[in-house]
Amino acid sequence: MRFAVEIIAVLIMVGAVGGIFYGVFKGTISLSVRTIQFLSISFVVPAIIIMSMEHVMSSDSSSALIGIIVGYVLAGITRSE
């Protein structure tokens, strides 16, 4: 089960980069602050999940990091636009 979750997390990372690059090269997406935020979140959250499942970091550290990321993203909703 752990292996399947890690594969899905890696696919999310690859899919996010592939989708953004496809949109940028096709001309439907511009590289903006929101795009960079999306890319960073789509890399950091799966990486935290993978490291937590591999016992590289403790569950307290991973839950604190995910909480910080969610707070940052939700606080930034009203600032940019």
Buried (B, 14 or more C-beta within 10 A) or exposed (E): EEEEEBEEBEEBBEEBEEBBEEBEEEEEBEEEEBBEBBBBBBBBBBBBBBBBBEEEBEEEEBEEBBEEBEEEBEEEEEEEE
